[in-house]
Amino acid sequence: MEQYRSKEIYADFYENEGKTLAVVMSGSVPGLPTHINDDLSNYLKQNFNVLFLAYYGIGELPKSLEMVPIEYFINAITFIKEKQNIPDDKVIIIGQSKGGEAALVLTNYIKSAITIATVPSSYVFQGLPEDLFSIYKAQPKASWSFNNEELPYIKFSFDEASMNYAKNKNFCKCHETSIEKNFNPDALIDLDNYKGKVLLISSENDQYWPSKNMCNTLMENSKNKDNIKHVSLNLEDHCFLWYEESVIEIISYLKANVQ
């Protein structure tokens, strides 16, 4: 295993010469991907070059999940591709939750063969400040930027009902209210020009955001429906790189679609 610890790439890389590259990104927890099922981790390491990629909250990376440069992902993945001589059609992006949002956004910036987004968003949402308690008064910023410009996003909207849900660690109502009150059509992630295949895995009982409805939105708005598969599982929370049921779906999809 090779460790990279710079502002250009903060990652752990497991080499498997001649194999497809799998890039793994977790959600809104800072640092390297965590809570990855041993079966999934071992399968990836045995069959792929694997890059476990951090994108904020550690080392010299952005301290908050705000205005994270899309260029960071592009450059980090390109660095590994070129070092290992891996072509575009041998690249897979796997993202969970907020990392799933990033993975889908990247379909507009990086050529890859497969994108797997578990409990993802269909929109770019407002970013998360380093001090989450300041989110109510802080100047809103997009989660992602490109060329130092924020990507169009949906701003958070807080009302009494959504705040009561949030106190019980159910943030879904806040996201639903934000979509309804601050809808921005330009924030919808566009998959129309992506040439690869997409696997969406959502939760029937998502307490963070309405991943099932948002995955359905992606399907409904895409002109490439034949390249997209959506599986909704009767699971809660966001650890879809951990749960046995979702891991089985990921591994089965990879076995069926990676030559």
C-alpha positions as CSV (number, residue, x, y, z in Angstrom):
1,M,0.0,0.0,0.0
2,E,1.2,3.5,-0.9
3,Q,0.2,6.5,1.0
4,Y,-0.2,10.0,-0.5
5,R,-0.4,12.9,1.9
6,S,-0.4,16.2,0.0
7,K,-2.8,18.9,-1.0
8,E,-2.8,17.4,-4.5
9,I,-3.8,13.9,-3.5
10,Y,-4.5,12.6,0.0
11,A,-5.2,8.9,-0.4
12,D,-4.2,5.3,0.2
13,F,-3.4,3.3,-3.0
14,Y,-3.4,-0.5,-3.4
15,E,-1.6,-1.5,-6.6
16,N,-2.8,-4.4,-8.6
17,E,-0.9,-4.2,-11.8
18,G,-2.8,-4.4,-15.1
19,K,-6.2,-4.1,-13.4
20,T,-9.0,-1.6,-13.6
21,L,-8.8,1.4,-11.2
22,A,-11.5,1.7,-8.5
23,V,-11.7,5.1,-6.8
24,V,-13.6,5.0,-3.5
25,M,-14.9,8.1,-1.7
26,S,-17.0,8.2,1.4
27,G,-19.5,10.7,2.6
28,S,-19.5,13.8,4.8
29,V,-17.1,12.4,7.4
30,P,-13.7,14.2,7.0
31,G,-10.7,12.2,5.9
32,L,-10.1,8.9,4.2
33,P,-13.0,6.6,3.5
34,T,-14.2,4.6,6.6
35,H,-16.7,2.0,7.4
36,I,-16.0,-0.2,4.4
37,N,-17.2,-3.8,4.7
38,D,-14.3,-6.3,4.7
39,D,-15.9,-8.3,1.9
40,L,-16.0,-5.2,-0.3
41,S,-12.5,-4.0,0.6
42,N,-11.0,-7.4,0.0
43,Y,-12.8,-7.9,-3.3
44,L,-11.6,-4.6,-4.5
45,K,-8.0,-5.1,-3.4
46,Q,-7.9,-8.5,-5.1
47,N,-9.4,-7.5,-8.4
48,F,-8.6,-3.8,-8.9
49,N,-6.1,-1.0,-8.4
50,V,-7.8,0.8,-5.5
51,L,-7.6,4.4,-4.5
52,F,-9.2,5.3,-1.2
53,L,-9.5,9.1,-1.7
54,A,-10.1,11.8,0.9
55,Y,-11.3,15.2,-0.3
56,Y,-11.6,17.4,2.7
57,G,-11.1,17.7,6.5
58,I,-7.6,16.2,6.7
59,G,-4.0,17.3,6.0
60,E,-3.7,20.2,3.6
61,L,-7.1,19.6,2.0
62,P,-10.0,22.1,2.6
63,K,-11.1,22.1,6.2
64,S,-14.8,22.3,5.4
65,L,-17.0,20.6,2.8
66,E,-17.4,23.9,1.0
67,M,-16.0,24.9,-2.4
68,V,-14.0,21.6,-2.7
69,P,-12.4,22.0,-6.1
70,I,-13.5,19.5,-8.8
71,E,-9.9,19.9,-10.1
72,Y,-8.7,18.1,-7.0
73,F,-10.5,14.9,-8.0
74,I,-9.5,15.3,-11.7
75,N,-5.8,15.7,-10.8
76,A,-5.7,13.0,-8.2
77,I,-7.3,10.4,-10.4
78,T,-5.3,11.5,-13.4
79,F,-2.1,11.2,-11.4
80,I,-2.8,7.5,-10.6
81,K,-4.1,6.7,-14.1
82,E,-0.9,8.1,-15.7
83,K,1.4,6.5,-13.1
84,Q,-0.2,3.1,-13.6
85,N,-0.9,3.5,-17.3
86,I,-4.6,3.0,-16.8
87,P,-6.9,4.0,-19.7
88,D,-10.2,5.9,-19.2
89,D,-12.3,2.8,-19.9
90,K,-10.6,1.1,-17.0
91,V,-11.7,3.6,-14.3
92,I,-14.6,3.1,-11.8
93,I,-15.7,5.8,-9.4
94,I,-17.5,4.6,-6.2
95,G,-19.0,7.2,-3.9
96,Q,-21.2,7.0,-0.8
97,S,-23.7,9.7,0.3
98,K,-21.9,13.0,-0.2
99,G,-19.2,11.1,-2.0
100,G,-22.0,9.7,-4.2
101,E,-23.0,13.3,-5.1
102,A,-19.3,14.0,-6.0
103,A,-19.1,10.8,-8.0
104,L,-22.1,11.8,-10.1
105,V,-20.9,15.4,-10.5
106,L,-17.6,13.9,-11.8
107,T,-19.4,12.2,-14.7
108,N,-19.3,15.7,-16.3
109,Y,-15.5,16.1,-15.8
110,I,-13.8,12.7,-15.9
111,K,-14.1,9.9,-18.5
112,S,-14.8,6.6,-16.7
113,A,-16.4,3.2,-17.4
114,I,-18.6,2.9,-14.4
115,T,-20.0,5.2,-11.7
116,I,-21.5,3.6,-8.6
117,A,-23.3,6.1,-6.3
118,T,-24.8,4.7,-3.1
119,V,-27.4,6.8,-1.2
120,P,-26.4,9.8,-3.4
121,S,-28.0,13.2,-4.1
122,S,-29.5,14.1,-7.5
123,Y,-28.5,17.7,-6.8
124,V,-25.5,19.7,-5.7
125,F,-26.4,21.0,-2.2
126,Q,-25.0,23.7,-0.1
127,G,-21.7,22.8,1.6
128,L,-21.1,22.0,5.2
129,P,-18.9,24.5,7.3
130,E,-16.2,23.2,9.6
131,D,-18.4,24.2,12.5
132,L,-21.7,22.6,11.7
133,F,-23.4,24.7,14.4
134,S,-22.6,27.8,12.4
135,I,-24.5,26.6,9.4
136,Y,-27.6,28.7,10.3
137,K,-25.6,32.0,10.2
138,A,-22.7,31.3,8.0
139,Q,-22.5,32.6,4.4
140,P,-23.8,29.7,2.3
141,K,-21.4,28.2,-0.2
142,A,-21.6,25.4,-2.7
143,S,-20.1,22.0,-1.8
144,W,-18.0,22.0,-5.0
145,S,-16.2,24.5,-7.2
146,F,-14.7,24.5,-10.7
147,N,-12.3,27.2,-11.9
148,N,-12.8,28.9,-8.5
149,E,-16.5,29.3,-9.3
150,E,-19.1,27.5,-7.2
151,L,-21.3,25.0,-8.9
152,P,-25.0,25.8,-8.9
153,Y,-26.5,24.5,-5.8
154,I,-29.6,24.2,-3.5
155,K,-29.3,26.3,-0.4
156,F,-30.5,24.9,2.9
157,S,-33.8,26.0,4.3
158,F,-34.5,25.5,7.9
159,D,-38.0,25.6,9.5
160,E,-39.3,24.5,12.8
161,A,-40.4,21.1,11.5
162,S,-37.1,20.2,9.9
163,M,-35.2,21.4,12.9
164,N,-37.2,19.2,15.2
165,Y,-36.4,16.2,12.9
166,A,-32.7,17.2,12.9
167,K,-32.6,17.2,16.7
168,N,-33.4,13.5,16.4
169,K,-30.6,13.1,13.8
170,N,-33.1,12.9,10.9
171,F,-32.0,15.4,8.3
172,C,-34.2,14.2,5.5
173,K,-36.9,16.8,6.2
174,C,-34.4,19.6,5.9
175,H,-33.2,18.4,2.5
176,E,-36.8,17.9,1.3
177,T,-37.8,21.4,2.5
178,S,-34.7,22.9,0.8
179,I,-35.5,21.2,-2.5
180,E,-39.1,22.5,-2.3
181,K,-38.3,26.1,-1.1
182,N,-35.0,26.8,-2.8
183,F,-35.2,24.7,-5.9
184,N,-32.6,25.5,-8.5
185,P,-32.9,23.6,-11.8
186,D,-29.2,24.2,-12.5
187,A,-28.3,22.3,-9.4
188,L,-29.6,19.0,-10.9
189,I,-26.8,16.7,-11.8
190,D,-26.8,16.0,-15.5
191,L,-25.9,12.5,-16.6
192,D,-26.9,12.9,-20.3
193,N,-23.4,13.2,-21.7
194,Y,-21.9,10.4,-19.6
195,K,-20.8,7.5,-21.7
196,G,-20.3,5.0,-18.9
197,K,-22.7,2.9,-16.8
198,V,-24.3,4.1,-13.6
199,L,-25.4,2.1,-10.6
200,L,-27.6,4.0,-8.1
201,I,-28.3,2.4,-4.7
202,S,-30.7,4.2,-2.5
203,S,-32.4,3.7,0.9
204,E,-36.1,3.1,1.4
205,N,-35.7,4.7,4.9
206,D,-33.1,7.3,4.4
207,Q,-32.8,9.6,7.4
208,Y,-30.1,11.9,5.9
209,W,-31.7,12.9,2.6
210,P,-34.4,11.5,0.3
211,S,-32.0,9.3,-1.7
212,K,-34.7,7.1,-3.2
213,N,-36.7,10.0,-4.5
214,M,-33.5,11.7,-5.8
215,C,-32.3,8.6,-7.6
216,N,-35.8,8.4,-9.2
217,T,-35.3,12.1,-10.2
218,L,-32.0,11.2,-11.9
219,M,-33.7,8.4,-13.8
220,E,-36.6,10.5,-14.8
221,N,-34.5,13.3,-16.1
222,S,-31.8,11.3,-17.9
223,K,-31.7,10.6,-21.6
224,N,-29.4,7.7,-20.9
225,K,-31.8,5.5,-18.9
226,D,-30.5,2.3,-20.5
227,N,-27.1,2.9,-18.9
228,I,-28.5,3.6,-15.5
229,K,-29.7,1.0,-12.9
230,H,-31.4,2.0,-9.7
231,V,-31.7,-0.4,-6.8
232,S,-33.5,0.7,-3.6
233,L,-32.9,-1.3,-0.5
234,N,-34.9,-1.5,2.7
235,L,-32.1,-0.1,4.8
236,E,-31.5,2.9,7.0
237,D,-28.6,5.3,7.5
238,H,-25.8,6.0,5.0
239,C,-23.2,3.2,5.5
240,F,-23.9,1.6,2.2
241,L,-20.2,0.6,1.8
242,W,-20.7,-1.3,5.0
243,Y,-24.1,-3.1,4.9
244,E,-24.0,-6.6,3.6
245,E,-27.1,-6.1,1.3
246,S,-25.6,-3.1,-0.4
247,V,-22.2,-4.6,-0.7
248,I,-23.6,-7.7,-2.4
249,E,-25.3,-5.3,-4.9
250,I,-22.0,-3.5,-5.6
251,I,-19.9,-6.7,-6.0
252,S,-22.5,-8.3,-8.2
253,Y,-22.7,-5.3,-10.5
254,L,-18.9,-5.2,-10.8
255,K,-18.7,-8.9,-11.6
256,A,-21.3,-8.4,-14.3
257,N,-19.9,-5.3,-15.8
258,V,-16.1,-5.3,-15.5
259,Q,-14.3,-7.5,-18.0
